[in-house]
Amino acid sequence: MPPALLSRTLDPILGVFTGVFAYYLYEINPRSGIAQGDRLSELTAWRWAKWRNERRNKLSEGGEEEALDAIKKEVEKERE
């Protein structure tokens, strides 16, 4: 077993924290030159809104309900 820096459970937590903190510092550093619309939080919010709109469009078309009905029928057949 490889040696652990602090402990087996704390090392991965420390690694994730360090990575997230390093990325945060990279985004707020003026030398990085990231445009205001290209930050991770803004890109995530844009993608989430796009996904929500696509989901609403699918639900309003009724295609989702047909798919769910087909799955329900398959499950009922398997139960018999």
Contact map, one row per residue, 1 for C-alpha under 8 A:
11100000000000000000000000000000000000000000000000000000000000000000000000000000
11110000000000000000000000000000000000000000000000000000000000000000000000000000
11111000000000000000000000000000000000000000000000000000000000000000000000000000
01111111001000000000000000000000000000000000000000000000000000000000000000000000
00111110001000000000000000000000000000000000000000000000000000000000000000000000
00011111011000000000000000000000000000000000000000000000000000000000000000000000
00011111111000000000000000000000000000000000000000000000000000000000000000000000
00010111111100000000000000000000000000000000000000000000000000000000000000000000
00000011111110000000000000000000000000000000000000000000000000000000000000000000
00000111111111000000000000000000000000000000000000000000000000000000000000000000
00011111111111100000000000000000000000000000000000000000000000000000000000000000
00000001111111110000000000000000000000000000000000000000000000000000000000000000
00000000111111111000000000000000000000000000000000000000000000000000000000000000
00000000011111111100000000000000000000000000000000000000000000000000000000000000
00000000001111111110000000000000000000000000000000000000000000000000000000000000
00000000000111111111000000000000000000000000000000000000000000000000000000000000
00000000000011111111100000000000000000000000000000000000000000000000000000000000
00000000000001111111110000000000000000000000000000000000000000000000000000000000
00000000000000111111111000000000000000000000000000000000000000000000000000000000
00000000000000011111111100000000000000000000000000000000000000000000000000000000
00000000000000001111111110000000000000000000000000000000000000000000000000000000
00000000000000000111111111000000000000000000000000000000000000000000000000000000
00000000000000000011111111100000000000000000000000000000000000000000000000000000
00000000000000000001111111110000000000000000000000000000000000000000000000000000
00000000000000000000111111111000000000000000000000000000000000000000000000000000
00000000000000000000011111111001000000000000000000000000000000000000000000000000
00000000000000000000001111111001010000100000000000000000000000000000000000000000
00000000000000000000000111111101000000000000000000000000000000000000000000000000
00000000000000000000000011111111100000000000000000000000000000000000000000000000
00000000000000000000000000011111110000000000000000000000000000000000000000000000
00000000000000000000000000001111100000000000000000000000000000000000000000000000
00000000000000000000000001111111110000000000000000000000000000000000000000000000
00000000000000000000000000001111111000000000000000000000000000000000000000000000
00000000000000000000000000100101111101100000000000000000000000000000000000000000
00000000000000000000000000000000111111100000000000000000000000000000000000000000
00000000000000000000000000000000011111100000000000000000000000000000000000000000
00000000000000000000000000000000001111100110000000000000000000000000000000000000
00000000000000000000000000000000011111110110000000000000000000000000000000000000
00000000000000000000000000100000011111111110000000000000000000000000000000000000
00000000000000000000000000000000000001111111000000000000000000000000000000000000
00000000000000000000000000000000000000111111100000000000000000000000000000000000
00000000000000000000000000000000000011111111110000000000000000000000000000000000
00000000000000000000000000000000000011111111111000000000000000000000000000000000
00000000000000000000000000000000000000011111111100000000000000000000000000000000
00000000000000000000000000000000000000001111111110000000000000000000000000000000
00000000000000000000000000000000000000000111111111000000000000000000000000000000
00000000000000000000000000000000000000000011111111100000000000000000000000000000
00000000000000000000000000000000000000000001111111110000000000000000000000000000
00000000000000000000000000000000000000000000111111111000000000000000000000000000
00000000000000000000000000000000000000000000011111111100000000000000000000000000
00000000000000000000000000000000000000000000001111111110000000000000000000000000
00000000000000000000000000000000000000000000000111111111000000000000000000000000
00000000000000000000000000000000000000000000000011111111100000000000000000000000
00000000000000000000000000000000000000000000000001111111110000000000000000000000
00000000000000000000000000000000000000000000000000111111111000000000000000000000
00000000000000000000000000000000000000000000000000011111111100000000000000000000
00000000000000000000000000000000000000000000000000001111111110000000000000000000
00000000000000000000000000000000000000000000000000000111111111110000000000000000
00000000000000000000000000000000000000000000000000000011111111111000000000000000
00000000000000000000000000000000000000000000000000000001111111000000000000000000
00000000000000000000000000000000000000000000000000000000111111110000000000000000
00000000000000000000000000000000000000000000000000000000011111111100000000000000
00000000000000000000000000000000000000000000000000000000011011111110000000000000
00000000000000000000000000000000000000000000000000000000011011111111000000000000
00000000000000000000000000000000000000000000000000000000001001111111100000000000
00000000000000000000000000000000000000000000000000000000000001111111110000000000
00000000000000000000000000000000000000000000000000000000000000111111111000000000
00000000000000000000000000000000000000000000000000000000000000011111111100000000
00000000000000000000000000000000000000000000000000000000000000001111111110000000
00000000000000000000000000000000000000000000000000000000000000000111111111000000
00000000000000000000000000000000000000000000000000000000000000000011111111100000
00000000000000000000000000000000000000000000000000000000000000000001111111110000
00000000000000000000000000000000000000000000000000000000000000000000111111111000
00000000000000000000000000000000000000000000000000000000000000000000011111111100
00000000000000000000000000000000000000000000000000000000000000000000001111111110
00000000000000000000000000000000000000000000000000000000000000000000000111111111
00000000000000000000000000000000000000000000000000000000000000000000000011111111
00000000000000000000000000000000000000000000000000000000000000000000000001111111
00000000000000000000000000000000000000000000000000000000000000000000000000111111
00000000000000000000000000000000000000000000000000000000000000000000000000011111
